Every structure is written in C-alpha cells, then in structure tokens.
Amino acid sequence: MIPFLDLKQINYPHQAMVEDAVQRVVRSGWYVLGVEVQNFEKDFAAFCGADHCIGVGNGLDALQLILQAYDFPKGSEVIVPANTYIASVLSVSFLGLTPIWLEPDPVTMLLDPSLIESRITEKTKAIMPVHLYGRSCEMDAIVQISTKYDLKVITDAAQAHGATYRDSRRAILGDASAFSFYPTKNLGALGDAGAVVTSDPNLAEKIRHLRNYGSLKKYVNVYKGTNSRLDEIQAAVLNAKLPFLAPENNRRCQIAKRYLNEINLPALTLPPADRPDEDVWHLFVVRHPQREMFINFLERHGIQTNVHYPLPIHHQNAYREYRHHSFPITEQIHREVVSLPLNPVLSDIQVDHIIEVVNQYSENN
C-alpha cells in the first residue's frame, strides 16, 4: 500500500538534526520564548521575504491574533472563500466578526477576485485569501481591490510554505499572513505550531504582546492578550528542517508535473497547470464525479487517498445558521475532490504506479 502520507518517512531524513535540536533545548534549561524561537522567527521571516515573524501556538491562533491586533469593531465583515478549511472562518467568528463567503474560481478552487467588489459594504474591513492546497491566490487583483476600498489583506498561508506569486514569496503575504506548522504541512513541526508573518512593525509588535498575555515585560500587560507561544522545542525542530523546505518543495513540484503531464483519465479534473513552479503542492487535489468508486478502485490497487474536504463549512453543524446559503460551485467541489499521494519521499516507482492505476480506472472496474 502506498500511504497517503507517512510522517515517519517524511521526518526520517532530518531525524539526527531534529534529535540534536531537541537535546540542545532540553540541556539549555530555557523552554519558552528563548533563543530558538528568536532564531526561527528571524530565519523564517527571511525565507518569506518579510521583515517580521512571530511564532505562535498554531495556525488558527495566528489568524485570530492578526484579526485581534487589527481590533475591528464587532460585527465587521471579513470576506473569505466558501471553499476552505474551517479554521479560516473560525478565526473570524471567534472574534465576533462576520464571515462573508464567496464562491471560488471553479478552475483554481481559490477565492475568485471578480466576486469581491459586489460583496463589499461599509462594514467590510478585510479580505482573507486562502492559499489552499499550496497554490497562491491572484494577489494582484486582490491587493488592487483592497487598496481601492482601504481594506486589510490577511492571508491564510497554512498550506503554502514557500509558495510564490509573480516569482515572489513576499507577494503572497498581503498585510499579514498566518502559517501553520502542523506535522502534515510542507514545513511541519512535531506537534502544533504556527506563525504570523508581516512587514508591518506596529502589527508585529502588538502580536508579540498579544501572544504572551498582552505583555512583553514581565507582569506588565499592555493588552488583553492570550497564551499562544511557539515553544523552544518546536522552534528548534522547525529551524533544523527549514533549509530543506525549498528542495522538498521542488521534489513535490517534480511529482506534480508528472501527474499533470501523464495522467490522462478523461473524467478526472486535474489542478491548473499554468504556473506549477509557483505552487508548492501541499496537496494534489483532483475531482471525479464518481468519487467513492474512484477512491475504492485506487484502494484496491494499493493507493491510499484523502478528501480535502468532504463537507463545506456552511453545511457543518457548527455553522448551521448559514445552512440556507447556496454555493453550488463549492458544494460540487466538496462532492468531487480527491487528494492523491504527493510528498517528497514518494519514489519514482510509486509515482509510476499511481499514474498507471489512475489511468486504468473506468466505471466498469
């Protein structure tokens, strides 16, 4: 069986360096907000082409802290894509803000900039593009709209470590960007971890306060903050793995290009192939109208898949107050999407097998 993702194999090439990093932290006697966090923040900010990185507890916290730092009035509106993971919307509603969902572009499955202006009101304060699956949104159009209406652009980059737009990593960030380092991500920790990346010094300073109970100086609290601090062990692990992110993303891209060029199943909708080198291919998401039959066929032939995601947010019980909304493109996407295995430790032989089996599928199998 080719697993969808084997984290043990993913981390094996880095095992010695990761163990050294953990041991260094244990021996240091300093476990929260120390030199390891500082070093990772400096290095990841440089990797992203930004001025500041603030390590936090996880990706959801990163989004919430950005929104909290902007201090939008209760009831303010944030434009989000209807096709996204629930964390994007949780960050909005948790702070008493109102998510304004837009249908995605049917080809890219990302936020469609052409729909944004029609939903802007006097309550709109921000646009939240989600760089889903590892592909960046159309940032030029989004930034142009945000400038016209004086809106913040807060990007959810939880799946887009190292992704570029117009050959620039900085271009995907907007005013501030939230990253997750959950173990399955392209740059994964050994537990929960996240970061805010921005080039706004005032925003960065406020988030550094907010993540630590609203304080930078011991027992002097400037804001009503929270406890969301990237710990020293996870920071050390992430910094040990960071030099390998770009080459591992390149391997993902090589595999994705093979899928794009060699999979020729007529009923299968592949991701867009217009800029494969800017996509970091966190997931290779295809669509098939008979998803369950297709998944079962691959399973019988030794290929494990996953579904990202089976149920749109407005159909989740957590957001049942929005269930009356109709987003036909989003709903069709969620009925059809299947994620094929794609990660840097897949061998060429495994990739050969996946392509061969996918191309063999028919409804009569």
C-alpha atoms as one frame of an Amber mdcrd trajectory, in Angstrom:
protein
   0.000   0.000   0.000   1.265   3.460  -0.919   0.220   5.579   2.083  -1.283
   8.973   1.515   1.293  10.409   3.921   3.849   8.698   6.175   5.143  11.238
   8.681   7.782   8.854   9.988   9.286   8.640   6.498   8.867  12.389   5.957
  10.896  13.151   9.081  13.433  10.325   8.766  15.960  12.303   6.641  16.011
  15.010   9.330  15.956  12.720  12.350  19.537  13.249  13.537  19.324  17.043
  13.234  15.925  17.113  14.915  17.157  14.985  17.806  20.186  17.244  18.225
  17.916  20.291  18.233  15.621  18.814  20.883  18.570  17.770  23.028  20.023
  21.276  22.763  16.796  22.759  24.089  16.480  20.238  26.899  20.034  20.940
  28.033  19.591  24.703  27.816  17.077  24.913  30.643  15.072  27.580  28.755
  11.877  26.287  27.165   9.586  29.221  26.270  10.329  32.345  24.170  14.075
  31.934  24.103  16.872  31.956  21.561  15.433  29.068  19.496  12.208  30.980
  18.853  14.158  34.131  18.057  16.373  32.279  15.579  13.455  30.612  13.834
  11.484  33.853  13.631  14.466  35.598  12.031  15.134  32.769   9.568  11.516
  32.153   8.553  10.879  35.866   8.039  13.915  35.975   5.741  12.716  32.865
   3.901   9.332  34.519   3.284  10.884  37.825   2.248   9.247  39.646   5.163
  10.532  41.819   7.991   8.864  40.077  10.917   7.803  36.606  12.042   6.043
  35.988  15.350   5.896  32.364  16.465   2.572  31.294  17.987   0.844  28.142
  19.149  -0.819  27.087  15.884  -2.217  28.328  12.595  -5.684  29.139  13.928
  -4.161  31.292  16.654  -2.070  33.055  14.017  -5.219  34.100  12.128  -7.051
  35.106  15.296  -4.141  37.149  16.592  -3.919  39.107  13.344  -7.626  39.902
  13.483  -7.420  40.711  17.199  -4.481  43.038  16.621  -6.406  44.994  13.997
  -9.198  45.452  16.563 -12.054  45.648  14.082 -15.425  46.587  15.635 -17.750
  43.708  16.493 -19.882  42.787  13.505 -17.288  43.916  10.978 -17.211  41.814
   7.830 -14.322  39.730   6.528 -14.511  38.299   3.006 -13.482  34.629   2.898
 -13.713  31.846   0.310 -16.533  29.352   0.770 -14.120  26.573  -0.233 -11.631
  26.468   2.633 -10.816  24.623   5.831 -12.967  25.604   8.785 -10.087  27.314
  10.629 -10.236  30.262   8.236 -13.817  31.019   9.249 -13.417  30.077  12.922
 -10.850  32.848  13.295 -13.416  35.361  12.051 -16.455  34.272  14.015 -14.479
  33.679  17.237 -13.820  37.428  17.462 -17.425  38.406  16.807 -16.789  39.300
  13.179 -18.986  38.254  10.262 -17.670  35.968   7.521 -18.825  36.927   4.028
 -18.344  33.826   1.903 -17.596  33.956  -1.793 -17.717  31.169  -4.326 -14.283
  30.042  -5.554 -12.954  30.160  -9.059 -14.153  26.803 -10.489 -10.735  26.077
 -12.037  -8.329  27.017  -9.251 -10.849  26.369  -6.429  -9.469  29.529  -4.745
 -11.036  32.894  -3.898 -12.411  34.498  -7.062 -11.327  38.176  -7.141 -14.027
  39.048  -9.676 -16.698  38.497  -6.990 -15.154  40.577  -4.219 -16.363  44.078
  -5.034 -20.006  43.010  -5.222 -19.894  41.945  -1.548 -18.085  44.933  -0.056
 -20.201  47.071   2.308 -19.473  49.820   4.798 -18.863  47.057   7.369 -16.179
  45.275   5.330 -12.754  45.548   6.941 -10.639  42.781   5.423 -10.228  40.177
   2.701  -8.887  36.763   3.658  -7.427  34.918   0.645  -6.653  31.275   1.451
  -3.718  29.805  -0.461  -5.361  26.404  -0.461  -3.539  23.206  -1.462  -0.242
  25.122  -1.857  -1.242  27.498  -4.681  -1.301  31.246  -4.128  -4.408  33.272
  -4.884  -4.469  36.000  -7.542  -2.888  38.581  -5.270  -2.524  41.446  -7.773
  -6.280  41.721  -8.231  -6.995  41.240  -4.530  -4.481  43.867  -3.422  -5.791
  46.316  -6.019  -9.325  45.958  -4.618  -8.101  46.239  -1.030  -6.271  49.464
  -1.854  -9.326  50.918  -3.589 -11.569  50.279  -0.552  -8.940  50.647   2.204
  -9.217  47.025   3.355  -6.663  44.782   5.032  -5.477  41.650   3.243  -4.948
  38.804   5.734  -3.780  35.647   4.007  -4.238  32.126   5.301  -0.975  30.501
   4.178  -1.293  27.375   6.311  -0.751  25.197   3.234   1.603  27.460   1.293
   5.079  27.410   2.863   7.404  28.719   0.167   4.719  29.378  -2.443   5.277
  32.347  -4.738   3.235  34.779  -6.764   4.915  36.560  -9.685   8.107  34.753
  -8.530   7.950  36.396  -5.103   7.328  34.713  -1.753   6.618  38.100  -0.206
   3.816  38.706  -2.704   1.601  36.008  -1.136   1.629  37.631   2.306  -0.690
  40.635   1.994  -0.650  42.863   5.079  -0.146  39.824   7.296  -0.075  36.102
   6.772  -0.834  33.154   9.037   1.160  29.922   8.794   0.531  26.551  10.378
   3.340  24.088  11.093   1.065  21.156  11.882   3.096  17.964  11.271   1.480
  17.271   7.872   2.443  20.668   6.398   5.294  21.168   3.938   7.256  22.533
   6.890   5.918  20.501   9.785   6.718  20.574  13.488   6.463  17.586  15.824
   3.240  18.971  17.236   1.150  22.115  16.922   2.914  25.326  15.941   2.225
  28.446  13.900   3.453  31.907  12.984   2.361  35.339  11.831   4.499  36.856
   9.078   4.286  40.560   8.239   6.360  43.581   7.282   4.240  45.928   9.427
   6.361  46.710  12.521   3.435  48.040  14.574   1.316  44.968  13.878   4.235
  42.667  14.684   4.885  44.431  17.986   1.243  44.208  19.033   1.033  40.491
  18.175   4.197  39.828  20.204   2.336  41.316  23.155  -0.941  39.547  22.457
   0.579  36.041  22.184   2.071  36.430  25.703  -0.902  37.550  27.820  -0.615
  41.061  26.334   2.843  41.540  27.782   6.452  41.866  26.632   7.757  42.936
  30.017   7.118  40.536  32.874   3.830  41.265  34.647   3.260  44.487  32.676
   0.208  43.853  30.485  -0.492  46.361  27.740  -3.354  44.427  26.088  -5.888
  41.745  26.995  -3.893  39.005  25.354  -3.808  35.253  25.273  -1.294  32.442
  25.743  -0.165  31.310  22.296   3.598  30.951  22.219   5.699  28.857  19.873
   7.755  26.752  22.263  11.523  26.340  22.095  11.475  22.671  21.079   9.140
  23.180  18.125  11.110  26.262  17.033  14.353  24.304  17.129  12.790  21.446
  15.139  11.391  23.828  12.527  14.696  25.627  12.114  16.503  22.306  11.664
  14.094  21.417   8.833  13.800  24.870   7.237  16.920  24.559   4.984  15.321
  21.514   3.345  11.932  23.122   2.629  12.857  24.535  -0.793  14.395  21.303
  -2.154  11.489  19.273  -0.780   9.049  21.671  -2.425  10.996  21.184  -5.661
  10.502  17.426  -5.367   6.792  17.964  -4.827   6.746  20.081  -7.977   8.520
  17.371  -9.986   5.908  14.818  -8.974   3.043  17.228  -9.654   4.359  17.919
 -13.150   4.427  14.193 -13.854   0.832  13.865 -12.687  -0.208  16.844 -14.812
   1.584  15.561 -17.904   0.937  11.816 -17.635  -2.497  11.364 -16.057  -4.999
  11.240 -18.899  -8.211   9.922 -17.368 -10.960  11.831 -19.246 -13.418  12.142
 -16.343 -10.761  13.371 -13.932 -10.318  17.115 -13.455  -6.698  17.952 -12.678
  -5.399  21.090 -10.947  -4.495  24.001 -13.237  -1.045  23.659 -14.805  -0.499
  27.310 -15.700   2.152  28.055 -13.056   3.297  24.778 -11.487   6.654  26.146
 -10.303   4.970  28.747  -8.061   2.734  26.150  -6.405   4.296  24.186  -3.534
   1.801  21.320  -3.991   0.910  20.738  -0.365  -1.911  18.659  -1.820  -2.585
  17.350  -5.319  -6.357  17.670  -5.468  -8.269  16.175  -8.392 -12.009  15.914
  -8.978 -14.087  12.958 -10.117 -17.899  12.800 -10.396 -17.878   9.223  -9.029
 -15.526   9.950  -6.157 -16.279   6.955  -3.948 -15.931   4.467  -6.796 -12.663
   6.102  -7.837 -11.297   6.046  -4.262 -12.276   2.389  -3.822 -10.566   1.450
  -7.094  -7.323   3.118  -6.026  -7.532   1.471  -2.617  -7.898  -1.977  -4.203
  -4.772  -1.256  -6.214  -2.703  -0.248  -3.227  -3.076   3.543  -3.254  -4.369
   5.446  -0.242  -6.119   8.783  -0.853  -7.721  11.502   1.249 -10.528  14.042
   0.834  -9.872  17.748   1.482 -12.663  18.372   2.399 -15.840  16.252   2.392
 -18.267  18.847   3.777 -18.395  22.605   3.049 -18.388  24.902   6.065 -21.927
  26.195   5.547 -23.145  22.570   5.767 -21.266  21.912   9.011 -23.327  21.785
  12.185 -21.010  24.372  13.729 -22.267  26.907  11.161 -25.820  25.664  10.779
 -27.089  29.263  10.817 -25.615  29.572   7.309 -27.072  26.309   6.000 -29.679
  28.145   3.946 -26.936  29.661   1.790 -26.374  28.166  -1.640 -22.846  27.873
  -3.024 -23.213  25.427  -5.921 -19.579  25.587  -7.070 -18.311  24.973  -3.544
 -20.803  22.175  -2.980 -19.814  20.427  -6.202 -16.130  20.729  -5.292 -16.743
  19.088  -1.931 -18.659  16.234  -3.586 -15.873  15.505  -6.065 -12.434  16.299
  -4.620  -9.857  13.574  -4.001  -6.255  14.123  -2.919  -3.672  11.804  -4.492
  -0.464  10.981  -2.622   2.151  13.680  -3.163   5.082  14.210  -0.827   8.877
  14.452  -1.150   9.572  10.851  -0.077   7.467   9.243  -2.824   9.745   7.202
  -5.083   9.624   7.336  -8.874   8.381   3.741  -8.848   5.486   4.722  -6.584
   4.670   7.686  -8.794   4.731   5.379 -11.844   2.250   3.068 -10.122  -0.110
   5.868  -9.112  -0.210   7.260 -12.661  -0.714   3.824 -14.179  -3.555   2.896
 -11.839  -5.354   6.243 -12.192  -5.250   5.935 -15.980  -6.685   2.412 -15.788
  -9.812   3.487 -13.933 -13.200   3.153 -15.585 -16.714   2.993 -14.191 -16.812
  -0.711 -15.099 -13.826  -1.645 -12.891
